Amino acid sequence: QVQLVESGGGLVQPGGSLRLSCAASGSIFSINAMGWYRQAPGKQRELVARITSGGSTIYADSVKGRFTISRDNAKKMVYLQMNSLKPEDTAVYYCKMTAGNAVVYWGQGTQVTVSS
């Protein structure tokens, strides 16, 4: 059984930073894409950032220049460094991993609240 566990969320003031981590455990031996999504209250889940196995990245326009996604293949982890946070970044953040056999896994989510 494969599980993804996110950590690093919390309450931060506008302009602050947070680093999210997501670790995969269980029988997942190769991981293609890894990504972070978020869902704010009353809104659809949206892509924040994505990184391929080769290291190519894409970002939502709203976070470009502020967020950085990275991965550690040996540890089966993906990270999201979030800087210059804004109130509109408030959401539940989910990590997603696509295994080599095309099976998709999601984490349970971690709350990020940006407020003064």
Secondary structure by P-SEA (a helix, b strand, c coil): cbbbbbcccccccccbbbbbbbbbbcccccccccbbbbbcccccccccccccccccccccccccccbbbbbbccccbbbbbbcccccccccbbbbbbbccccbbbbccbbbbbbcc
